[in-house]
Amino acid sequence: MKDYEAKDGTMIFAGLPVTEIADEFGTPAYVTDEQRLRENYRNVYSAFSKYMDTRIHYACKANTNLAILSILNQEGTGIDAVSVGEVMTCLKAGIPADRIMYTGVNVSDAELKAVTDMGVMINVDSRSELERLAKINKKLPISFRITPGVGSGHSDKVITGKKGSKFGIPKNDVIKTYLRAKELGFDIKGIHAHIGSGGQSVEPFMDMMDVLTDTVNELKENGIDLEFIDMGGGIGVPYKMNEDEMDLNELAMNVTDIITENTDIETIILEPGRYIVCDSTVLLTRCVDVKDAGVKKYIGVDAGFNTLIRPAMYDSYHYVAIGNKFGKCSTAKYDVAGPICESGDFLAHDRALPDPEEGDVVVIYNAGAYGFSMSSNYNSRPLCSEVLVNDGKAELIRERETVEEQWKHQIVPERLRQ
Ligand code: LLP
């Protein structure tokens, strides 16, 4: 994992001291480096497009900020969307409907209608969904998500491809389901699988690709020719300083080899979410309290699991630094804890950090993926702001919510009003 530069003991993010960004926009705030975001997109696209016709469908569940989507739209991205809200947000950012694919699970008829009415193709997850879709819209092309029987991920909670998973068409039903779709008159374009999120090794992707290419050939024998294979997302990124990046070239070479050697498929689709946005963004939070609890020392900050839930939810590791004491020697180990009234509210455990003081700017690394998008109003705390930095210039891309805005959709019946 890469680290940042420092000037006069302060961390510099995309050309700006983090203290300046925190002073101008307040904390907590997610801060994104536009250039890094663009580089990540280009890295993954160029790794694969060397070998095959490649389409990147950014998994926007990782981060749906309209400015971020607009940047990725400029790069030419397609989208993996999972809800009507995500589809509408991507359309609002200017991404055309024919570059969006909808891969839902346990999808209602209302959602199928809304998505297809917007002209977005469906990646069908079950036989039930297929039969219901046939009654709603048969005009748009479709593909199928299959359960490959291969899983990988940073936590059991995000492994999706194993046998018995709630996601996808179970292996034994795949051919039958495609044949049924043909009988129903659908234009069937592809096949999709997603093994899980945040895995760091190439092998599970290759195992999944073996299953996908075998299925493509079996379908061909049954008179069904496909145009693309979609390998889902799941490219892991390093969260720790001593961890290496996954070798994208090795991944691309190996999976595309399996496709070109075994099938006549010409197009590969990938759905990276984490890889594109994760290390483009840090979470800036301020130290508001310092406590020595005897057996433990705490840095109390103004972001809790309402702002970044990954450590509490998955025990995820996010690297932490004190931005205004960058490079200074650590004095002791600290837990970094937030303002939420639960003992599970922490951002990091046992981190060696320089002497913290109230007012310090604490920087949480790798916060761009599943950071803001999983944040909540728990404890009636407003959602935080988001900032974009490009070429040493910072711009607000999401205003901090107000408490009043949280009341907007609540109704107190007349009889209870004082
Ligand atoms: N495609 C499909 C069908 C997916 O379900 C996902 C993620 C992706 C692509 C993108 O995966 P990525 O490239 O980002 O690994 N909240 C968790 C991650 C959940 C991922 C869910 N699906 C976290 O914070 O680690």
Residues whose N, C-alpha, C, O or C-beta is under 5 A from the ligand:
A	BS01	LLP	A59 A62 D80 T103 V158 H194 G196 S197 G198 G232 G233 G234 I235 E271 P272 G273 R274 Y275 R310 A369 Y370
